[in-house]
Amino acid sequence: MHTPIRSQVSRLAPDTYLNKKIAVISDLHSNFDSLSCAVEKIRQHDVDLVVILGDLLSYGAQVDEVLALLKTLAQQLPCWFVMGNHDEFYFDLQSGQSETRYKIPDFIKESVQWNLDKLNQSDVVLLNHFDWHSAIALGPVLLSHANPYGLGNWSYLNQPNECLKAARVLREGDYQVGIFGHTHRKKVLCFIGDELADEPADTLHYKQHPSHCYIVNPGSLGQPRGEGASLLFFQITEHSVALEHITIHPDLTRYFSQLVDSNLSDTTTEKLLSYFGDIK
């Protein structure tokens, strides 16, 4: 059995991340077909370390396959699991709570219950299935599911003013890069002081530019919004952080078929499919 989620920031030793190729995947949402495509990219690029930024389940219908692939990946590479708000749903519901901590729309509630039933049928307690963290620090880089505000705060970073507030908090903690998921939208913003840079460079020379702070979102694998599915590669040296988004193009035919063939209501199924627009 794994230890309960660590509520404080987990700080990795420099020798575990310096000059290593690191992959970040987020918001998998029970989409095995997209996850498997991302894992193939991770293997092709000789990644040294993987950070999973949470929200493993809900929305999709490929629960067992997602968990099995993550287990396999964690046996092959160092993997760090960060709790998202959807992971918290399952932690709470499997611990005996009758409802989620905050009200969610009916279609999400139905999808969560469907995924929960799959977990229980497989005798999987999600909290005990992986080693969970609330946030991870790699030198100048902080990674958490939604924002830098701590465990249980699921505020979104969508607008520039929201990202600026987060950048100020990052600087207070001596971070210059924040990598967050949650919005399902790929993002790279750079603040120089309180000013938003027009075109952020792919590499931040953080010791040379101490006033610079990046807000980065790897995008979502399971239910991307705005653009296609994506993941993030980055590398930290003693002087710089280099960032690279990787867009993937998974075949989602089976994903859609399994969602349609589930016993979810037509209303919920149509809502979940609507996020993929013309792809389906």
C-alpha positions as CSV (number, residue, x, y, z in Angstrom):
1,M,0.0,0.0,0.0
2,H,1.3,3.5,-0.9
3,T,1.5,6.3,1.6
4,P,-1.3,8.9,1.7
5,I,-1.0,12.0,-0.4
6,R,1.8,14.4,0.7
7,S,0.2,17.7,1.6
8,Q,3.4,19.8,1.4
9,V,5.5,20.5,-1.7
10,S,7.8,17.5,-2.5
11,R,11.2,18.8,-3.4
12,L,13.4,16.6,-5.5
13,A,17.2,16.5,-5.1
14,P,19.1,18.3,-8.0
15,D,20.7,15.0,-9.2
16,T,17.3,13.6,-9.9
17,Y,16.3,16.4,-12.4
18,L,19.3,18.4,-13.5
19,N,20.1,17.8,-17.2
20,K,17.3,15.2,-17.4
21,K,14.6,15.1,-20.0
22,I,11.3,15.5,-18.2
23,A,7.8,14.8,-19.6
24,V,4.6,16.3,-18.1
25,I,1.2,14.8,-18.9
26,S,-2.0,16.1,-17.5
27,D,-5.8,15.6,-17.4
28,L,-5.8,12.1,-18.8
29,H,-9.5,11.6,-18.0
30,S,-9.9,7.8,-18.8
31,N,-8.6,8.2,-22.3
32,F,-6.3,5.3,-22.9
33,D,-5.9,5.8,-26.6
34,S,-4.5,9.3,-26.2
35,L,-2.4,8.3,-23.2
36,S,-0.8,5.4,-25.1
37,C,0.1,7.8,-27.9
38,A,1.7,10.1,-25.4
39,V,3.6,7.2,-23.8
40,E,4.9,6.2,-27.2
41,K,6.3,9.8,-27.6
42,I,7.9,9.6,-24.2
43,R,9.6,6.4,-25.0
44,Q,10.8,7.7,-28.4
45,H,12.3,10.8,-26.9
46,D,14.3,8.9,-24.2
47,V,12.6,10.7,-21.3
48,D,14.2,10.3,-17.9
49,L,11.4,11.4,-15.6
50,V,7.6,11.7,-15.9
51,V,5.3,14.0,-13.9
52,I,1.6,13.2,-14.1
53,L,-0.3,16.3,-13.2
54,G,-3.5,14.6,-12.1
55,D,-7.1,14.0,-13.2
56,L,-6.5,10.4,-14.3
57,L,-10.2,9.5,-14.6
58,S,-13.7,10.8,-15.4
59,Y,-15.2,11.7,-18.7
60,G,-13.8,8.7,-20.6
61,A,-14.7,5.0,-20.4
62,Q,-11.2,3.4,-20.5
63,V,-10.5,3.3,-16.7
64,D,-8.7,-0.1,-16.4
65,E,-6.5,0.5,-19.4
66,V,-5.4,3.9,-18.2
67,L,-4.4,2.7,-14.8
68,A,-2.7,-0.4,-16.2
69,L,-0.6,1.7,-18.6
70,L,0.4,4.1,-15.9
71,K,1.5,1.2,-13.7
72,T,3.6,-0.2,-16.5
73,L,5.1,3.2,-17.2
74,A,5.9,3.7,-13.5
75,Q,7.8,0.4,-13.5
76,Q,9.9,1.6,-16.4
77,L,10.6,5.2,-15.5
78,P,10.5,7.4,-12.4
79,C,6.9,8.7,-12.3
80,W,5.6,11.4,-9.9
81,F,1.8,11.6,-9.5
82,V,0.2,14.9,-8.5
83,M,-3.4,15.0,-7.3
84,G,-6.0,16.8,-9.3
85,N,-9.5,17.7,-8.3
86,H,-11.0,14.7,-10.1
87,D,-8.6,12.4,-8.2
88,E,-9.8,14.0,-5.0
89,F,-13.4,13.0,-6.0
90,Y,-12.4,9.4,-6.0
91,F,-10.3,9.6,-2.8
92,D,-13.3,11.0,-1.0
93,L,-16.0,8.8,-2.5
94,Q,-13.9,5.6,-1.9
95,S,-13.3,6.7,1.7
96,G,-17.0,6.7,2.5
97,Q,-18.1,10.2,1.7
98,S,-21.5,10.3,-0.1
99,E,-20.7,13.4,-2.2
100,T,-17.9,15.3,-3.7
101,R,-16.5,18.3,-1.8
102,Y,-18.1,20.8,-4.1
103,K,-21.2,20.7,-6.4
104,I,-20.5,19.4,-9.9
105,P,-22.8,19.4,-13.0
106,D,-25.0,16.3,-13.4
107,F,-23.1,15.0,-16.4
108,I,-19.8,15.1,-14.5
109,K,-21.5,13.5,-11.5
110,E,-22.8,10.6,-13.7
111,S,-19.4,10.1,-15.3
112,V,-17.6,10.1,-12.0
113,Q,-20.0,7.5,-10.6
114,W,-19.5,5.3,-13.7
115,N,-15.7,5.5,-13.3
116,L,-16.1,4.9,-9.6
117,D,-18.1,1.7,-10.3
118,K,-15.3,0.5,-12.6
119,L,-12.7,1.2,-9.9
120,N,-14.7,-0.7,-7.3
121,Q,-15.3,-3.6,-9.7
122,S,-11.6,-3.9,-10.2
123,D,-10.9,-3.6,-6.4
124,V,-8.8,-0.6,-7.0
125,V,-8.5,2.1,-4.3
126,L,-7.2,5.1,-6.3
127,L,-5.5,6.8,-3.3
128,N,-3.5,3.6,-2.6
129,H,-2.7,2.8,-6.3
130,F,0.1,5.4,-6.7
131,D,2.3,7.6,-4.6
132,W,0.5,10.9,-4.6
133,H,1.8,14.5,-4.1
134,S,0.1,17.8,-3.9
135,A,3.0,19.6,-5.7
136,I,6.5,18.9,-6.8
137,A,9.5,21.4,-6.9
138,L,12.4,20.9,-9.2
139,G,14.7,23.8,-8.3
140,P,13.2,26.9,-10.0
141,V,10.1,24.9,-11.3
142,L,6.9,24.2,-9.4
143,L,4.4,21.7,-10.7
144,S,0.9,21.2,-9.4
145,H,-2.5,20.4,-10.9
146,A,-4.2,23.8,-11.0
147,N,-2.1,26.6,-9.5
148,P,0.5,27.5,-6.9
149,Y,-2.0,28.1,-4.1
150,G,-1.8,24.8,-2.2
151,L,-3.7,21.5,-1.7
152,G,-7.4,21.8,-2.3
153,N,-7.4,25.1,-4.2
154,W,-8.7,24.4,-7.7
155,S,-8.8,28.0,-9.0
156,Y,-8.3,28.2,-12.8
157,L,-5.5,30.1,-14.5
158,N,-7.2,31.2,-17.7
159,Q,-6.9,35.0,-18.0
160,P,-3.7,37.0,-17.9
161,N,-4.6,38.7,-14.6
162,E,-5.1,35.2,-13.0
163,C,-1.8,34.1,-14.3
164,L,-0.1,37.3,-13.1
165,K,-1.4,36.6,-9.6
166,A,0.0,33.1,-9.8
167,A,3.4,34.4,-11.0
168,R,3.6,36.7,-8.0
169,V,3.0,33.8,-5.7
170,L,5.6,31.8,-7.5
171,R,8.2,34.5,-7.1
172,E,7.5,34.7,-3.4
173,G,8.4,31.0,-3.2
174,D,11.6,31.6,-5.3
175,Y,10.2,29.8,-8.4
176,Q,10.4,31.2,-11.9
177,V,8.4,28.5,-13.7
178,G,5.0,27.2,-12.8
179,I,3.6,24.2,-14.7
180,F,-0.1,23.6,-14.1
181,G,-2.9,21.6,-15.9
182,H,-6.6,21.8,-15.0
183,T,-7.8,24.1,-17.8
184,H,-7.2,21.5,-20.5
185,R,-5.6,24.3,-22.6
186,K,-2.0,24.4,-23.7
187,K,-0.3,27.6,-22.5
188,V,3.0,29.4,-22.2
189,L,3.1,32.9,-20.7
190,C,6.1,34.9,-19.6
191,F,5.8,37.8,-17.1
192,I,8.7,40.2,-16.9
193,G,8.0,41.8,-13.5
194,D,4.3,42.4,-13.9
195,E,4.4,42.9,-17.6
196,L,3.3,40.1,-20.0
197,A,5.9,39.4,-22.7
198,D,4.6,39.4,-26.3
199,E,6.5,36.2,-27.4
200,P,8.0,34.1,-24.6
201,A,11.2,32.3,-25.6
202,D,11.3,28.5,-25.4
203,T,14.2,28.8,-23.0
204,L,14.3,30.8,-19.8
205,H,17.8,31.7,-18.5
206,Y,16.5,32.0,-15.0
207,K,19.7,33.2,-13.3
208,Q,20.3,35.8,-15.9
209,H,16.7,37.0,-15.8
210,P,15.5,36.8,-12.2
211,S,12.5,39.0,-12.9
212,H,11.1,36.6,-15.5
213,C,8.4,34.1,-14.5
214,Y,6.7,31.5,-16.8
215,I,3.2,30.1,-16.4
216,V,3.0,26.9,-18.5
217,N,0.2,24.4,-19.2
218,P,1.1,21.1,-20.9
219,G,-2.5,20.8,-22.3
220,S,-4.8,17.8,-21.8
221,L,-4.4,14.3,-23.1
222,G,-7.9,13.1,-22.3
223,Q,-10.1,16.0,-23.2
224,P,-8.2,18.9,-24.8
225,R,-9.9,22.2,-25.3
226,G,-9.0,24.9,-27.8
227,E,-6.3,22.8,-29.5
228,G,-5.4,19.1,-29.9
229,A,-4.0,16.8,-27.3
230,S,-0.5,17.6,-26.1
231,L,2.2,17.0,-23.5
232,L,5.2,19.0,-22.4
233,F,8.9,18.2,-22.4
234,F,11.3,20.3,-20.4
235,Q,14.9,20.3,-19.2
236,I,16.5,22.1,-16.3
237,T,20.2,23.0,-16.2
238,E,22.0,25.0,-13.5
239,H,21.2,28.1,-15.6
240,S,18.2,27.5,-17.8
241,V,14.8,25.8,-18.3
242,A,14.0,24.7,-21.8
243,L,10.4,24.0,-22.8
244,E,8.8,22.1,-25.7
245,H,5.1,21.3,-26.3
246,I,4.5,18.1,-28.2
247,T,1.1,17.7,-30.0
248,I,-0.2,14.2,-30.6
249,H,-2.8,12.9,-33.0
250,P,-4.3,9.7,-31.4
251,D,-6.9,7.6,-33.2
252,L,-9.9,8.0,-31.0
253,T,-12.3,5.7,-32.8
254,R,-12.2,3.1,-30.1
255,Y,-12.4,5.8,-27.4
256,F,-15.6,7.2,-28.9
257,S,-17.1,3.8,-29.5
258,Q,-16.6,2.7,-25.9
259,L,-18.1,5.9,-24.6
260,V,-21.2,5.5,-26.8
261,D,-21.5,1.8,-25.8
262,S,-21.3,2.6,-22.0
263,N,-24.5,2.7,-20.1
264,L,-24.1,6.5,-19.5
265,S,-27.3,8.4,-20.3
266,D,-27.6,9.9,-23.8
267,T,-27.5,13.4,-22.4
268,T,-24.2,12.8,-20.6
269,T,-22.7,10.9,-23.6
270,E,-23.6,13.7,-26.0
271,K,-22.1,16.3,-23.7
272,L,-18.8,14.4,-23.3
273,L,-18.5,13.8,-27.0
274,S,-19.2,17.5,-27.7
275,Y,-15.8,18.5,-26.3
276,F,-14.2,16.8,-29.3
277,G,-16.1,18.9,-31.9
278,D,-15.5,17.6,-35.4
279,I,-12.9,15.0,-34.4
280,K,-15.4,12.3,-33.6
